[in-house]
Amino acid sequence: MKKLKKFIKRNFFSMFLRNKFNIRPSSNWEILKKFSYSSVSDSFLWRTDNGFSTKFKFTDILKLFYKHTNTKVELIFFNKKGERIKNVELDNLNISNELIINSEFLNGINDYGSFNIFHNLYEYSINTVILNRCYLGYSTNKKFYSFVHGNALTSSKTEKKIIREFYPTSFFSNINYNVQNIMNDFSKTEVVVNNPTNEDIRVTLEDNTMTLIPNETKIINLKKKKIKLKSNCHSLRPIIFNYSSNFFDVYHG
């Protein structure tokens, strides 16, 4: 009986119904069990708008933990509408690596969007799942960088495909996410939201309700002092930029 209850609780159809009706929702991490190896990535925010540049710092996990050589990573860049705009393959990696993402790197684009990083795990047939959370630094007008680590694991790459099925959605827009900070002491606050799913999601911030298509990114200027997101996507965690007269700070909610 216990095994039957466990099977009912964890099988995909049961999880689908629980998530869609928002009844003890569950993540979709079970999908990784279908594959013998997979490289999992966040949807990292890049910014080249308004004088921003982005510094991306990542570790070569295959070299650090598995002592492999000739390792490489693939970076896939998307614009704010979720459209793929650039693929970059980096080899000759060190254990610790750094990449500057500015308008020159993105062929003159002054905007924002997201990107993923994937290791060439399948070339070594390593029977495991690799998660690389990484760090991002943001700078305006060549000033000091403010750093934040990865925000939300969204994508997995096997040898043949990229999977974006980790964040379940509900039929109802009744899932609340409250940021535990009050924005009283800042001159401006920006809220960054990325759609981590393969389907359209509905998001309400303040009195503004919007629909985000898959992998779309939006930056919203906050007017109120508290951040409360309501959506039909579970665990939709935003990135926050707080501005003062002499500095800005970035963190995830």
Secondary structure by P-SEA (a helix, b strand, c coil): caaaaaaaaccaaaaaaaaaacccccccccccccccbbbbbcbbbbbcccbbbbbbbbbccccccccccccbbbbbbbcccccccbbbbbcccccccccccccccccccccccccccccccccccccbbbbbbbbbbbbccccbbbbbccccccccccccccccccccccccccbbbbbccccccccbbbbbbbbcccbbbbbbcccbbbbbccbbbbbbbbcccbbbbbcccccbbbbbbbbcccccccccc
